[in-house]
Amino acid sequence: MQRLNKTFAELKKQNRKALITFITAGDPNLNATCDLVDTLVAAGADIVELGVPFSDPLADGPTIQAASTRSLAQGTTLKKIIATVKEIRRRTEVPLVLMTYYNPLYHYGLEKLVRDAVAVGVDGLIVPDLPLEESVELRLLAAEKLAIIPLAAPTTPADRLAEIVTAGSGFLYYVTVTGITGTRTVLPEELSNSLDRVKKIAGPLPLAAGFGISTPEQARTVGAHADAVIVGSALVEIVSRHRASASGRDQLSERVKALRRALDA
């Protein structure tokens, strides 16, 4: 958790925005995941989200759903992902966040999960299907050790958003569009105003915007109104086409570098 806080604090001093990249753990396999994280970090990612595959990913579009299916076919489990994070930590101190549905956490055991995740160097959890009222136990177990990153959407009322921000830690994940993950050719016209409104309510909690962001131009536009930009499906698509081949890692690197340049422009 401290790695997340430190990263946002350092970027704020530099007047820079965080680039948060997402890939599905175990696609094409967990050994490759370690190499792909290396590629993302070397290309300029400030924070890496690792998606925990699940058989019924309600918030995910077809690209990430397909990656989850491939990962599950490889035998990927939450336990194996935590072991993989231990290996990743030997290579980098980049903040690592697991994005997972509640079911895998429940079956793993919340207390055991927090203990094991903190031990290997996980910095935060994003659980899209865990409502605020039902997250109390997890937040209490994780307090000061593991960020429980809240989500908000364009449809979230201001008073509800304030409650979410108060309970959350790490950063606020703002879903830029209604619906599921995936690339979009056009982002909502009202997004800039929405982000400005949410940022005021978020206060000191960093605001990260994701869902639908794929191009450098979109990243630059969103980054002007947020503390961080999250890019997932566009990167998962590159992995799906090229696996962890050298050419695939090169393409992944070029995409992340382009996003980084856009945010720094």
Backbone as CSV, one residue per row, in Angstrom:
resi,resn,N_x,N_y,N_z,CA_x,CA_y,CA_z,C_x,C_y,C_z
1,MET,0.824,-1.208,0.000,0.000,0.000,0.000,0.861,1.263,0.000
2,GLN,1.958,1.226,0.753,2.830,2.397,0.806,3.441,2.706,-0.553
3,ARG,3.661,1.664,-1.364,4.196,1.909,-2.708,3.218,2.739,-3.535
4,LEU,1.925,2.449,-3.397,0.912,3.235,-4.113,0.950,4.692,-3.665
5,ASN,0.913,4.905,-2.365,0.906,6.269,-1.839,2.157,7.030,-2.254
6,LYS,3.290,6.354,-2.195,4.557,6.993,-2.559,4.579,7.357,-4.038
7,THR,4.088,6.456,-4.886,4.077,6.716,-6.327,3.232,7.937,-6.652
8,PHE,2.028,8.002,-6.100,1.164,9.156,-6.377,1.765,10.446,-5.826
9,ALA,2.387,10.379,-4.655,2.993,11.576,-4.061,4.147,12.084,-4.917
10,GLU,4.985,11.166,-5.397,6.128,11.566,-6.222,5.672,12.148,-7.554
11,LEU,4.674,11.526,-8.172,4.170,12.038,-9.446,3.531,13.414,-9.269
12,LYS,2.848,13.611,-8.157,2.231,14.914,-7.907,3.290,16.003,-7.784
13,LYS,4.395,15.686,-7.110,5.500,16.646,-6.997,6.044,17.021,-8.370
14,GLN,6.053,16.042,-9.282,6.581,16.258,-10.631,5.524,16.803,-11.590
15,ASN,4.301,17.008,-11.071,3.181,17.463,-11.901,2.939,16.517,-13.075
16,ARG,3.032,15.216,-12.782,2.817,14.191,-13.806,1.646,13.302,-13.412
17,LYS,1.099,12.630,-14.406,-0.034,11.740,-14.188,0.429,10.287,-14.199
18,ALA,-0.232,9.473,-13.405,0.128,8.053,-13.332,-0.479,7.294,-14.506
19,LEU,0.314,6.408,-15.071,-0.173,5.484,-16.095,-0.335,4.116,-15.436
20,ILE,-1.576,3.663,-15.362,-1.891,2.369,-14.759,-2.237,1.401,-15.879
21,THR,-1.511,0.305,-15.958,-1.724,-0.668,-17.033,-2.293,-1.958,-16.467
22,PHE,-3.154,-2.590,-17.250,-3.817,-3.826,-16.828,-3.495,-4.952,-17.800
23,ILE,-3.163,-6.119,-17.254,-3.114,-7.354,-18.034,-3.762,-8.455,-17.203
24,THR,-4.201,-9.497,-17.875,-4.793,-10.635,-17.174,-3.691,-11.595,-16.747
25,ALA,-3.584,-11.857,-15.459,-2.569,-12.788,-14.959,-2.823,-14.181,-15.533
26,GLY,-1.748,-14.817,-15.997,-1.868,-16.174,-16.525,-2.181,-16.258,-18.004
27,ASP,-2.273,-15.124,-18.679,-2.480,-15.120,-20.127,-1.245,-14.527,-20.795
28,PRO,-0.472,-15.312,-21.530,-0.721,-16.699,-21.923,-0.371,-17.734,-20.843
29,ASN,0.497,-17.372,-19.886,0.806,-18.233,-18.742,1.450,-17.358,-17.670
30,LEU,1.629,-17.903,-16.488,2.113,-17.074,-15.384,3.586,-16.705,-15.513
31,ASN,4.392,-17.554,-16.128,5.783,-17.173,-16.374,5.841,-15.971,-17.305
32,ALA,4.984,-15.997,-18.326,4.932,-14.877,-19.266,4.442,-13.609,-18.579
33,THR,3.552,-13.755,-17.608,3.051,-12.586,-16.886,4.194,-11.809,-16.246
34,CYS,5.153,-12.513,-15.677,6.326,-11.846,-15.086,7.063,-11.018,-16.134
35,ASP,7.274,-11.605,-17.310,7.980,-10.902,-18.383,7.170,-9.716,-18.897
36,LEU,5.858,-9.884,-18.992,5.005,-8.800,-19.478,4.999,-7.627,-18.501
37,VAL,5.019,-7.918,-17.203,5.111,-6.836,-16.220,6.430,-6.089,-16.396
38,ASP,7.519,-6.813,-16.601,8.808,-6.171,-16.876,8.691,-5.212,-18.056
39,THR,8.029,-5.669,-19.116,7.866,-4.860,-20.323,7.060,-3.600,-20.034
40,LEU,5.967,-3.749,-19.313,5.115,-2.602,-18.983,5.879,-1.558,-18.173
41,VAL,6.616,-2.014,-17.171,7.343,-1.096,-16.293,8.455,-0.387,-17.059
42,ALA,9.194,-1.137,-17.863,10.287,-0.548,-18.633,9.778,0.501,-19.618
43,ALA,8.543,0.329,-20.087,7.977,1.251,-21.074,7.347,2.486,-20.435
44,GLY,7.192,2.478,-19.109,6.697,3.680,-18.455,5.466,3.536,-17.596
45,ALA,5.001,2.309,-17.356,3.855,2.118,-16.464,4.255,2.447,-15.028
46,ASP,3.414,3.192,-14.338,3.683,3.558,-12.947,3.092,2.561,-11.963
47,ILE,1.991,1.943,-12.352,1.274,0.971,-11.525,0.783,-0.127,-12.455
48,VAL,0.808,-1.370,-11.989,0.333,-2.484,-12.814,-0.820,-3.182,-12.101
49,GLU,-1.918,-3.337,-12.826,-3.047,-4.137,-12.354,-2.938,-5.525,-12.968
50,LEU,-3.091,-6.537,-12.145,-3.145,-7.915,-12.620,-4.563,-8.432,-12.427
51,GLY,-5.194,-8.803,-13.522,-6.545,-9.324,-13.443,-6.553,-10.777,-13.018
52,VAL,-7.360,-11.093,-12.023,-7.533,-12.478,-11.581,-8.654,-13.085,-12.421
53,PRO,-8.371,-14.126,-13.203,-9.409,-14.668,-14.089,-10.568,-15.267,-13.307
54,PHE,-11.753,-15.078,-13.861,-12.965,-15.598,-13.224,-13.918,-16.036,-14.325
55,SER,-14.689,-17.057,-14.050,-15.539,-17.659,-15.082,-16.753,-16.811,-15.445
56,ASP,-17.115,-15.859,-14.586,-18.293,-15.032,-14.856,-17.979,-13.556,-14.592
57,PRO,-17.099,-12.976,-15.411,-16.633,-11.606,-15.166,-17.628,-10.560,-15.675
58,LEU,-18.552,-10.156,-14.821,-19.678,-9.325,-15.238,-19.274,-7.962,-15.782
59,ALA,-18.185,-7.391,-15.282,-17.811,-6.038,-15.692,-16.918,-6.011,-16.926
60,ASP,-16.504,-7.181,-17.394,-15.504,-7.229,-18.457,-16.119,-7.463,-19.826
61,GLY,-15.528,-6.785,-20.809,-15.935,-6.967,-22.189,-15.300,-8.207,-22.787
62,PRO,-15.556,-8.448,-24.085,-15.107,-9.694,-24.716,-13.597,-9.907,-24.708
63,THR,-12.811,-8.838,-24.803,-11.351,-8.990,-24.844,-10.827,-9.573,-23.537
64,ILE,-11.243,-8.995,-22.421,-10.757,-9.473,-21.121,-11.440,-10.778,-20.737
65,GLN,-12.687,-10.962,-21.129,-13.343,-12.256,-20.898,-12.575,-13.383,-21.576
66,ALA,-12.163,-13.146,-22.822,-11.417,-14.173,-23.558,-10.075,-14.448,-22.892
67,ALA,-9.417,-13.389,-22.401,-8.141,-13.569,-21.703,-8.338,-14.386,-20.429
68,SER,-9.432,-14.137,-19.714,-9.736,-14.908,-18.506,-9.945,-16.377,-18.836
69,THR,-10.651,-16.631,-19.924,-10.896,-18.015,-20.340,-9.589,-18.727,-20.658
70,ARG,-8.703,-18.040,-21.382,-7.402,-18.645,-21.711,-6.586,-18.902,-20.448
71,SER,-6.620,-17.948,-19.526,-5.857,-18.086,-18.286,-6.375,-19.245,-17.439
72,LEU,-7.685,-19.339,-17.312,-8.271,-20.442,-16.538,-7.934,-21.790,-17.160
73,ALA,-7.878,-21.834,-18.488,-7.529,-23.080,-19.182,-6.095,-23.505,-18.879
74,GLN,-5.252,-22.531,-18.491,-3.870,-22.827,-18.105,-3.776,-23.280,-16.644
75,GLY,-4.908,-23.282,-15.948,-4.898,-23.692,-14.544,-4.575,-22.576,-13.574
76,THR,-4.715,-21.326,-14.023,-4.411,-20.192,-13.157,-5.396,-20.115,-11.994
77,THR,-4.860,-19.904,-10.802,-5.679,-19.711,-9.599,-5.158,-18.494,-8.845
78,LEU,-5.944,-18.004,-7.912,-5.509,-16.882,-7.090,-4.252,-17.242,-6.310
79,LYS,-4.180,-18.459,-5.805,-2.992,-18.902,-5.069,-1.747,-18.840,-5.948
80,LYS,-1.873,-19.281,-7.199,-0.730,-19.253,-8.117,-0.363,-17.818,-8.491
81,ILE,-1.359,-16.955,-8.598,-1.076,-15.552,-8.919,-0.302,-14.898,-7.782
82,ILE,-0.682,-15.186,-6.553,0.041,-14.628,-5.405,1.491,-15.114,-5.402
83,ALA,1.701,-16.370,-5.744,3.075,-16.884,-5.859,3.826,-16.174,-6.980
84,THR,3.127,-15.841,-8.051,3.747,-15.133,-9.171,4.136,-13.715,-8.770
85,VAL,3.302,-13.066,-7.961,3.641,-11.729,-7.473,4.952,-11.765,-6.690
86,LYS,5.162,-12.826,-5.945,6.424,-12.963,-5.200,7.612,-12.938,-6.153
87,GLU,7.472,-13.601,-7.298,8.539,-13.594,-8.308,8.676,-12.210,-8.935
88,ILE,7.548,-11.565,-9.245,7.593,-10.216,-9.828,8.298,-9.257,-8.882
89,ARG,8.052,-9.417,-7.586,8.667,-8.532,-6.592,10.188,-8.666,-6.541
90,ARG,10.704,-9.792,-7.006,12.166,-9.924,-7.068,12.740,-9.031,-8.160
91,ARG,11.895,-8.605,-9.091,12.351,-7.849,-10.257,12.039,-6.357,-10.184
92,THR,10.960,-5.987,-9.495,10.525,-4.592,-9.541,9.795,-4.192,-8.267
93,GLU,9.851,-2.915,-7.961,9.116,-2.351,-6.834,7.886,-1.580,-7.306
94,VAL,7.489,-1.756,-8.557,6.302,-1.066,-9.064,5.077,-1.477,-8.241
95,PRO,4.186,-0.547,-7.923,2.964,-0.936,-7.210,2.154,-1.950,-8.016
96,LEU,1.685,-2.980,-7.340,0.913,-4.048,-7.981,-0.459,-4.147,-7.321
97,VAL,-1.475,-4.153,-8.159,-2.860,-4.222,-7.691,-3.530,-5.426,-8.335
98,LEU,-4.256,-6.201,-7.551,-5.034,-7.311,-8.098,-6.467,-6.851,-8.325
99,MET,-6.970,-7.090,-9.524,-8.378,-6.823,-9.810,-9.086,-8.166,-9.869
100,THR,-10.013,-8.367,-8.947,-10.621,-9.685,-8.807,-12.079,-9.566,-8.404
101,TYR,-12.862,-10.501,-8.838,-14.235,-10.590,-8.353,-14.214,-11.214,-6.958
102,TYR,-15.330,-11.054,-6.246,-15.356,-11.448,-4.845,-15.270,-12.961,-4.658
103,ASN,-15.834,-13.723,-5.576,-15.890,-15.177,-5.414,-14.522,-15.810,-5.137
104,PRO,-13.477,-15.500,-5.938,-12.156,-16.081,-5.638,-11.628,-15.674,-4.261
105,LEU,-11.901,-14.441,-3.844,-11.461,-13.996,-2.516,-12.160,-14.787,-1.416
106,TYR,-13.452,-14.955,-1.576,-14.253,-15.670,-0.581,-13.756,-17.102,-0.411
107,HIS,-13.491,-17.759,-1.530,-13.047,-19.154,-1.457,-11.614,-19.269,-0.920
108,TYR,-10.815,-18.255,-1.161,-9.444,-18.252,-0.634,-9.468,-18.025,0.882
109,GLY,-10.413,-17.197,1.320,-10.483,-16.798,2.731,-9.932,-15.393,2.885
110,LEU,-10.746,-14.462,3.350,-10.340,-13.053,3.364,-9.113,-12.800,4.236
111,GLU,-9.113,-13.353,5.440,-7.982,-13.119,6.345,-6.693,-13.696,5.768
112,LYS,-6.783,-14.899,5.230,-5.610,-15.543,4.629,-5.157,-14.771,3.398
113,LEU,-6.108,-14.297,2.615,-5.760,-13.549,1.414,-4.982,-12.290,1.757
114,VAL,-5.496,-11.514,2.709,-4.812,-10.275,3.082,-3.410,-10.587,3.583
115,ARG,-3.292,-11.585,4.436,-1.980,-11.958,4.976,-1.021,-12.362,3.859
116,ASP,-1.474,-13.237,2.962,-0.600,-13.739,1.900,-0.273,-12.653,0.883
117,ALA,-1.263,-11.832,0.546,-1.048,-10.780,-0.447,-0.041,-9.752,0.056
118,VAL,-0.187,-9.342,1.298,0.748,-8.377,1.877,2.150,-8.977,1.949
119,ALA,2.239,-10.247,2.299,3.542,-10.907,2.455,4.339,-10.926,1.156
120,VAL,3.657,-11.073,0.015,4.391,-11.156,-1.259,4.550,-9.803,-1.938
121,GLY,3.851,-8.778,-1.439,4.040,-7.450,-2.003,2.920,-6.926,-2.871
122,VAL,1.708,-7.461,-2.699,0.544,-6.857,-3.358,0.219,-5.554,-2.625
123,ASP,-0.111,-4.516,-3.395,-0.359,-3.207,-2.785,-1.834,-2.857,-2.643
124,GLY,-2.683,-3.489,-3.441,-4.092,-3.143,-3.365,-4.974,-4.153,-4.061
125,LEU,-6.271,-4.059,-3.770,-7.280,-4.910,-4.395,-8.380,-4.040,-4.978
126,ILE,-8.844,-4.420,-6.166,-10.044,-3.833,-6.760,-11.041,-4.972,-6.900
127,VAL,-12.212,-4.808,-6.294,-13.227,-5.872,-6.312,-14.523,-5.268,-6.863
128,PRO,-14.734,-5.339,-8.177,-15.848,-4.601,-8.786,-17.239,-5.044,-8.365
129,ASP,-17.379,-6.265,-7.877,-18.721,-6.731,-7.497,-18.936,-6.761,-5.984
130,LEU,-18.110,-6.014,-5.248,-18.255,-5.954,-3.789,-18.787,-4.577,-3.389
131,PRO,-20.079,-4.474,-3.046,-20.651,-3.178,-2.658,-20.000,-2.642,-1.387
132,LEU,-20.067,-1.336,-1.233,-19.463,-0.668,-0.084,-19.893,-1.293,1.238
133,GLU,-21.192,-1.522,1.396,-21.716,-2.031,2.659,-21.216,-3.432,2.976
134,GLU,-20.866,-4.189,1.948,-20.415,-5.564,2.156,-18.888,-5.683,2.200
135,SER,-18.206,-4.544,2.121,-16.739,-4.570,2.096,-16.117,-4.307,3.457
136,VAL,-16.948,-4.157,4.480,-16.439,-3.758,5.799,-15.404,-4.747,6.322
137,GLU,-15.707,-6.037,6.275,-14.780,-7.037,6.811,-13.433,-6.974,6.099
138,LEU,-13.472,-6.900,4.777,-12.229,-6.849,4.010,-11.448,-5.584,4.327
139,ARG,-12.135,-4.457,4.436,-11.445,-3.197,4.732,-10.815,-3.215,6.120
140,LEU,-11.499,-3.815,7.077,-10.939,-3.904,8.430,-9.699,-4.790,8.457
141,LEU,-9.755,-5.903,7.755,-8.602,-6.810,7.697,-7.415,-6.160,6.993
142,ALA,-7.721,-5.337,5.983,-6.664,-4.771,5.138,-6.120,-3.448,5.656
143,ALA,-6.737,-2.876,6.667,-6.430,-1.520,7.114,-4.936,-1.259,7.248
144,GLU,-4.482,-0.197,6.571,-3.095,0.275,6.616,-2.095,-0.694,5.987
145,LYS,-2.560,-1.821,5.471,-1.643,-2.802,4.883,-1.885,-2.992,3.391
146,LEU,-3.144,-2.973,3.009,-3.532,-3.292,1.640,-4.640,-2.323,1.239
147,ALA,-4.427,-1.594,0.160,-5.451,-0.648,-0.287,-6.661,-1.408,-0.829
148,ILE,-7.844,-1.021,-0.391,-9.083,-1.541,-0.967,-9.637,-0.409,-1.826
149,ILE,-9.402,-0.528,-3.107,-9.619,0.568,-4.054,-11.088,0.600,-4.476
150,PRO,-11.769,1.709,-4.212,-13.192,1.787,-4.530,-13.438,2.150,-5.989
151,LEU,-14.626,1.819,-6.452,-15.039,2.178,-7.805,-16.246,3.102,-7.752
152,ALA,-16.323,3.991,-8.740,-17.486,4.852,-8.911,-17.767,4.959,-10.400
153,ALA,-18.998,5.303,-10.724,-19.431,5.363,-12.118,-20.122,6.692,-12.389
154,PRO,-20.365,7.005,-13.663,-21.074,8.249,-13.982,-22.448,8.343,-13.323
155,THR,-23.023,7.204,-12.986,-24.354,7.187,-12.375,-24.324,7.283,-10.852
156,THR,-23.118,7.332,-10.257,-23.009,7.384,-8.792,-23.398,8.768,-8.271
157,PRO,-24.417,8.875,-7.411,-24.805,10.182,-6.854,-23.692,10.764,-5.987
158,ALA,-23.687,12.079,-5.844,-22.620,12.767,-5.117,-22.517,12.309,-3.668
159,ASP,-23.656,12.125,-2.988,-23.584,11.719,-1.584,-23.044,10.302,-1.440
160,ARG,-23.409,9.440,-2.372,-22.887,8.070,-2.374,-21.389,8.087,-2.682
161,LEU,-20.992,8.931,-3.616,-19.580,9.049,-3.979,-18.751,9.476,-2.776
162,ALA,-19.264,10.400,-1.992,-18.546,10.855,-0.800,-18.345,9.709,0.189
163,GLU,-19.346,8.861,0.347,-19.226,7.693,1.226,-18.162,6.731,0.706
164,ILE,-18.173,6.500,-0.602,-17.217,5.584,-1.226,-15.789,6.085,-1.034
165,VAL,-15.597,7.381,-1.240,-14.266,7.983,-1.098,-13.773,7.862,0.345
166,THR,-14.645,8.138,1.299,-14.263,8.072,2.715,-13.801,6.670,3.105
167,ALA,-14.464,5.660,2.571,-14.136,4.272,2.922,-12.944,3.731,2.144
168,GLY,-12.631,4.344,0.999,-11.621,3.789,0.100,-10.200,4.161,0.465
169,SER,-9.262,3.502,-0.199,-7.839,3.797,-0.022,-7.106,3.481,-1.317
170,GLY,-5.893,3.991,-1.446,-5.100,3.770,-2.657,-5.396,4.798,-3.717
171,PHE,-6.533,4.637,-4.387,-7.041,5.624,-5.338,-8.504,5.310,-5.614
172,LEU,-9.191,6.244,-6.240,-10.573,6.031,-6.656,-10.567,5.627,-8.123
173,TYR,-11.137,4.472,-8.422,-11.241,3.990,-9.804,-12.570,4.497,-10.354
174,TYR,-12.483,5.480,-11.245,-13.695,6.039,-11.839,-13.921,5.412,-13.207
175,VAL,-15.053,4.767,-13.349,-15.425,4.117,-14.605,-15.955,5.197,-15.539
176,THR,-15.241,5.448,-16.629,-15.552,6.598,-17.480,-16.818,6.433,-18.298
177,VAL,-17.228,5.191,-18.528,-18.423,4.932,-19.335,-19.283,3.893,-18.622
178,THR,-20.570,3.929,-18.868,-21.425,2.878,-18.340,-21.261,1.636,-19.204
179,GLY,-21.404,0.479,-18.582,-21.257,-0.761,-19.339,-20.004,-1.508,-18.951
180,ILE,-19.487,-2.296,-19.889,-18.371,-3.192,-19.617,-17.061,-2.621,-20.134
181,THR,-15.955,-3.266,-19.758,-14.646,-2.842,-20.227,-14.533,-3.035,-21.732
182,GLY,-13.535,-2.384,-22.311,-13.313,-2.511,-23.748,-12.908,-1.170,-24.326
183,THR,-12.273,-1.200,-25.485,-11.848,0.041,-26.119,-13.058,0.769,-26.695
184,ARG,-12.984,2.083,-26.732,-14.033,2.917,-27.323,-13.373,3.874,-28.309
185,THR,-14.041,4.105,-29.434,-13.497,5.080,-30.386,-13.767,6.499,-29.906
186,VAL,-14.859,6.685,-29.178,-15.228,8.012,-28.687,-15.608,7.905,-27.212
187,LEU,-15.055,8.800,-26.410,-15.424,8.865,-24.999,-16.573,9.859,-24.827
188,PRO,-17.340,9.760,-23.750,-18.485,10.656,-23.554,-18.083,12.132,-23.567
189,GLU,-18.905,12.963,-24.205,-18.613,14.394,-24.306,-18.534,15.053,-22.934
190,GLU,-19.348,14.562,-22.013,-19.426,15.191,-20.693,-18.352,14.680,-19.735
191,LEU,-17.426,13.830,-20.225,-16.472,13.174,-19.331,-15.596,14.169,-18.583
192,SER,-15.102,15.193,-19.257,-14.213,16.157,-18.596,-14.905,16.818,-17.413
193,ASN,-16.143,17.250,-17.617,-16.895,17.871,-16.520,-17.162,16.876,-15.398
194,SER,-17.462,15.634,-15.777,-17.717,14.601,-14.769,-16.477,14.355,-13.920
195,LEU,-15.316,14.275,-14.575,-14.070,14.042,-13.844,-13.759,15.201,-12.906
196,ASP,-13.980,16.422,-13.366,-13.735,17.587,-12.509,-14.637,17.545,-11.275
197,ARG,-15.891,17.156,-11.475,-16.841,17.060,-10.359,-16.401,15.984,-9.367
198,VAL,-16.015,14.822,-9.900,-15.607,13.705,-9.044,-14.319,14.036,-8.299
199,LYS,-13.404,14.720,-8.971,-12.114,15.047,-8.354,-12.306,15.950,-7.131
200,LYS,-13.258,16.862,-7.211,-13.536,17.728,-6.059,-14.018,16.902,-4.870
201,ILE,-14.863,15.931,-5.142,-15.394,15.091,-4.063,-14.321,14.140,-3.534
202,ALA,-13.456,13.655,-4.439,-12.407,12.701,-4.040,-11.390,13.332,-3.106
203,GLY,-11.195,14.646,-3.218,-10.254,15.332,-2.339,-8.844,14.783,-2.472
204,PRO,-8.213,14.371,-1.357,-6.830,13.885,-1.426,-6.680,12.481,-2.011
205,LEU,-7.789,11.739,-2.140,-7.696,10.395,-2.715,-7.485,10.528,-4.218
206,PRO,-6.366,10.019,-4.764,-6.102,10.175,-6.197,-7.235,9.608,-7.053
207,LEU,-7.529,10.307,-8.136,-8.588,9.904,-9.052,-7.971,9.246,-10.281
208,ALA,-8.336,7.992,-10.521,-7.869,7.254,-11.700,-9.077,6.932,-12.568
209,ALA,-8.961,7.186,-13.862,-10.074,6.969,-14.780,-9.760,5.817,-15.716
210,GLY,-10.709,4.911,-15.867,-10.510,3.758,-16.738,-11.797,3.323,-17.398
211,PHE,-11.722,2.299,-18.224,-12.780,1.741,-19.079,-12.840,2.552,-20.382
212,GLY,-12.487,1.931,-21.459,-12.656,2.541,-22.769,-11.490,3.356,-23.274
213,ILE,-10.450,3.546,-22.454,-9.311,4.371,-22.867,-8.289,3.484,-23.566
214,SER,-7.954,3.831,-24.804,-7.037,2.974,-25.557,-5.975,3.740,-26.327
215,THR,-6.250,4.976,-26.720,-5.313,5.714,-27.567,-4.565,6.771,-26.760
216,PRO,-3.400,7.195,-27.250,-2.683,8.283,-26.578,-3.524,9.552,-26.468
217,GLU,-4.299,9.842,-27.501,-5.130,11.048,-27.485,-6.168,10.981,-26.362
218,GLN,-6.798,9.817,-26.222,-7.772,9.651,-25.139,-7.097,9.762,-23.777
219,ALA,-5.913,9.174,-23.657,-5.178,9.233,-22.387,-4.846,10.675,-22.025
220,ARG,-4.424,11.456,-23.012,-4.075,12.858,-22.761,-5.309,13.649,-22.314
221,THR,-6.421,13.423,-22.999,-7.657,14.139,-22.665,-8.114,13.817,-21.247
222,VAL,-8.136,12.538,-20.921,-8.586,12.119,-19.590,-7.582,12.548,-18.523
223,GLY,-6.300,12.429,-18.835,-5.264,12.775,-17.876,-5.275,14.236,-17.460
224,ALA,-5.832,15.090,-18.299,-5.923,16.511,-17.960,-6.904,16.762,-16.821
225,HIS,-7.755,15.779,-16.536,-8.789,15.960,-15.522,-8.731,14.905,-14.416
226,ALA,-7.683,14.087,-14.408,-7.561,13.017,-13.414,-6.109,12.895,-12.978
227,ASP,-5.879,12.148,-11.909,-4.513,11.917,-11.430,-3.860,10.728,-12.116
228,ALA,-4.681,9.866,-12.709,-4.154,8.654,-13.341,-5.099,8.197,-14.438
229,VAL,-4.526,7.510,-15.406,-5.289,6.928,-16.505,-5.034,5.425,-16.503
230,ILE,-6.114,4.652,-16.629,-6.019,3.188,-16.628,-6.288,2.669,-18.032
231,VAL,-5.374,1.851,-18.538,-5.539,1.253,-19.868,-5.441,-0.257,-19.722
232,GLY,-6.453,-0.965,-20.206,-6.477,-2.415,-20.051,-6.727,-3.175,-21.329
233,SER,-7.939,-3.084,-21.862,-8.327,-3.927,-22.999,-7.394,-3.782,-24.193
234,ALA,-6.930,-2.563,-24.455,-6.036,-2.350,-25.597,-4.735,-3.128,-25.437
235,LEU,-4.259,-3.262,-24.206,-3.022,-4.008,-23.941,-3.283,-5.506,-23.932
236,VAL,-4.410,-5.905,-23.363,-4.782,-7.326,-23.350,-4.958,-7.839,-24.776
237,GLU,-5.470,-6.983,-25.656,-5.653,-7.360,-27.058,-4.307,-7.650,-27.725
238,ILE,-3.292,-6.849,-27.426,-1.951,-7.098,-27.978,-1.428,-8.442,-27.490
239,VAL,-1.599,-8.717,-26.207,-1.152,-10.003,-25.653,-1.912,-11.154,-26.300
240,SER,-3.208,-10.960,-26.531,-4.013,-12.042,-27.115,-3.561,-12.374,-28.532
241,ARG,-3.106,-11.366,-29.257,-2.677,-11.592,-30.650,-1.276,-12.179,-30.731
242,HIS,-0.408,-11.757,-29.830,1.014,-12.094,-29.970,1.566,-12.940,-28.830
243,ARG,0.694,-13.249,-27.833,1.150,-13.984,-26.661,2.314,-13.225,-26.009
244,ALA,3.339,-13.930,-25.580,4.468,-13.241,-24.950,5.693,-13.276,-25.856
245,SER,5.459,-13.334,-27.159,6.570,-13.363,-28.109,7.354,-12.056,-28.044
246,ALA,8.572,-12.090,-28.563,9.405,-10.885,-28.565,8.720,-9.761,-29.333
247,SER,8.112,-10.099,-30.464,7.431,-9.070,-31.255,6.219,-8.529,-30.505
248,GLY,5.536,-9.410,-29.782,4.391,-8.970,-28.990,4.801,-8.038,-27.869
249,ARG,5.899,-8.368,-27.189,6.376,-7.496,-26.114,6.834,-6.155,-26.678
250,ASP,7.413,-6.186,-27.885,7.807,-4.926,-28.534,6.586,-4.053,-28.810
251,GLN,5.514,-4.681,-29.313,4.294,-3.915,-29.592,3.672,-3.377,-28.308
252,LEU,3.686,-4.194,-27.282,3.175,-3.763,-25.981,3.974,-2.568,-25.471
253,SER,5.284,-2.671,-25.592,6.166,-1.601,-25.150,5.893,-0.310,-25.913
254,GLU,5.743,-0.411,-27.221,5.498,0.781,-28.035,4.181,1.445,-27.667
255,ARG,3.152,0.634,-27.408,1.858,1.215,-27.028,1.959,1.950,-25.693
256,VAL,2.626,1.329,-24.728,2.750,1.958,-23.412,3.608,3.219,-23.494
257,LYS,4.673,3.174,-24.268,5.515,4.370,-24.440,4.723,5.515,-25.057
258,ALA,3.871,5.189,-26.024,3.045,6.223,-26.662,2.063,6.834,-25.658
259,LEU,1.487,5.997,-24.823,0.588,6.490,-23.780,1.340,7.367,-22.777
260,ARG,2.538,6.917,-22.420,3.364,7.673,-21.478,3.720,9.048,-22.044
261,ARG,4.110,9.071,-23.313,4.458,10.351,-23.950,3.258,11.292,-23.959
262,ALA,2.089,10.743,-24.251,0.883,11.571,-24.304,0.568,12.174,-22.935
263,LEU,0.725,11.391,-21.886,0.447,11.890,-20.540,1.471,12.929,-20.096
264,ASP,2.693,12.816,-20.594,3.761,13.727,-20.190,3.830,14.981,-21.058
265,ALA,3.059,14.999,-22.143,3.137,16.126,-23.089,2.593,17.415,-22.455
